[in-house]
Amino acid sequence: MNKVTKGPQTWLYPLPALLIGAMVDGKPNFMTAAWGSIANAEPPMLSVAIRRSRHTRSGIEPGGTFSVNIPSVSQAREVDYCGIESGSKTDKVERCGFTVFYGELETAPLIEQCPVNLECVVQHIIELGTHSLVVADIKQTHISEDCLTDGALDVAKVDPLIYLTSPMRKYVQSGVPVGGAFSLGLDLK
Ligand SMILES: Cc1cc2nc3c(=O)[nH]c(=O)nc-3n(C[C@H](O)[C@H](O)[C@H](O)COP(=O)(O)O)c2cc1C
């Protein structure tokens, strides 16, 4: 097969569209981030790459707290808005009509309308070229009751918003099931 080279690109697809929440100057603020990932199993940890200029970044310090809120497809407009407007200029909570609540940590603002909310404590901040890679413990997970089936998280009900980074820069809905993970490849083992 013929290939063309495109140089170093941050082309990982797809990515989750997340709303990162932090207290900045005593007020809850949320920014959109798609460069987030699971980072560790035990203890449960995640990472998110946040550009240093973000207003939200100034509320995220080592030992401090923040939140990761997983929005549904139905919240795409608000997600996009939180990614094109800064909390340094406007109150995004008010503009989006978010209902903010606080969990165990008491200092990580959570969005009631998002079906999944993770409360996080910052463990490491690794300064890279343009972004700070924030690595954090996940201390608590909140799920909207209507996104459960028989008590378990039902991702189909969450209906997460997926982001395709450049050059597409588009939101999409999660896809068609292909097969069971850790089982589809068993016959090749
Ligand atoms: C789909 C999408 C994904 C984004 N992902 C990130 C990201 O992973 N990291 C980042 O620093 N900024 C990201 N941004 C940009 C910030 O969300 C944006 O600059 C926002 O206005 C920052 O808000 P703040 O200044 O209130 O913190 C993204 C924006 C969009 C629309």
Ligand as a Chemical Component Dictionary entry (heavy atoms), coordinates in Angstrom:
data_LIG
# 
_chem_comp.id                   LIG 
_chem_comp.type                 NON-POLYMER 
_chem_comp.pdbx_formal_charge   0 
_chem_comp.three_letter_code    LIG 
# 
loop_
_chem_comp_atom.comp_id 
_chem_comp_atom.atom_id 
_chem_comp_atom.alt_atom_id 
_chem_comp_atom.type_symbol 
_chem_comp_atom.charge 
_chem_comp_atom.model_Cartn_x 
_chem_comp_atom.model_Cartn_y 
_chem_comp_atom.model_Cartn_z 
_chem_comp_atom.pdbx_ordinal 
LIG C1  C1  C 0 -13.667 20.692 20.938 1  
LIG C2  C2  C 0 -12.664 21.486 21.726 2  
LIG C3  C3  C 0 -11.638 20.823 22.398 3  
LIG C4  C4  C 0 -10.702 21.542 23.147 4  
LIG N1  N1  N 0 -9.717  20.856 23.814 5  
LIG C5  C5  C 0 -8.821  21.537 24.554 6  
LIG C6  C6  C 0 -7.821  20.834 25.294 7  
LIG O1  O1  O 0 -7.770  19.602 25.316 8  
LIG N2  N2  N 0 -6.936  21.580 26.002 9  
LIG C7  C7  C 0 -6.949  22.949 26.021 10 
LIG O2  O2  O 0 -6.115  23.579 26.679 11 
LIG N3  N3  N 0 -7.910  23.638 25.346 12 
LIG C8  C8  C 0 -8.852  22.967 24.627 13 
LIG N4  N4  N 0 -9.827  23.643 23.964 14 
LIG C9  C9  C 0 -9.862  25.125 24.023 15 
LIG C10 C10 C 0 -10.449 25.670 25.342 16 
LIG O3  O3  O 0 -11.619 24.974 25.704 17 
LIG C11 C11 C 0 -10.783 27.163 25.158 18 
LIG O4  O4  O 0 -9.595  27.895 24.945 19 
LIG C12 C12 C 0 -11.588 27.746 26.289 20 
LIG O5  O5  O 0 -12.091 28.997 25.885 21 
LIG C13 C13 C 0 -10.802 27.915 27.578 22 
LIG O6  O6  O 0 -11.666 28.416 28.550 23 
LIG P1  P1  P 0 -11.146 29.168 29.866 24 
LIG O7  O7  O 0 -10.264 30.308 29.405 25 
LIG O8  O8  O 0 -12.408 29.618 30.541 26 
LIG O9  O9  O 0 -10.390 28.164 30.668 27 
LIG C14 C14 C 0 -10.783 22.953 23.210 28 
LIG C15 C15 C 0 -11.828 23.624 22.545 29 
LIG C16 C16 C 0 -12.755 22.894 21.824 30 
LIG C17 C17 C 0 -13.871 23.625 21.115 31 
# 
loop_
_chem_comp_bond.comp_id 
_chem_comp_bond.atom_id_1 
_chem_comp_bond.atom_id_2 
_chem_comp_bond.value_order 
_chem_comp_bond.pdbx_ordinal 
LIG C1  C2  SING 1  
LIG C2  C3  SING 2  
LIG C2  C16 DOUB 3  
LIG C3  C4  DOUB 4  
LIG C4  N1  SING 5  
LIG C4  C14 SING 6  
LIG N1  C5  DOUB 7  
LIG C5  C6  SING 8  
LIG C5  C8  SING 9  
LIG C6  O1  DOUB 10 
LIG C6  N2  SING 11 
LIG N2  C7  SING 12 
LIG C7  O2  DOUB 13 
LIG C7  N3  SING 14 
LIG N3  C8  DOUB 15 
LIG C8  N4  SING 16 
LIG N4  C9  SING 17 
LIG N4  C14 SING 18 
LIG C9  C10 SING 19 
LIG C10 O3  SING 20 
LIG C10 C11 SING 21 
LIG C11 O4  SING 22 
LIG C11 C12 SING 23 
LIG C12 O5  SING 24 
LIG C12 C13 SING 25 
LIG C13 O6  SING 26 
LIG O6  P1  SING 27 
LIG P1  O7  DOUB 28 
LIG P1  O8  SING 29 
LIG P1  O9  SING 30 
LIG C14 C15 DOUB 31 
LIG C15 C16 SING 32 
LIG C16 C17 SING 33 
# 
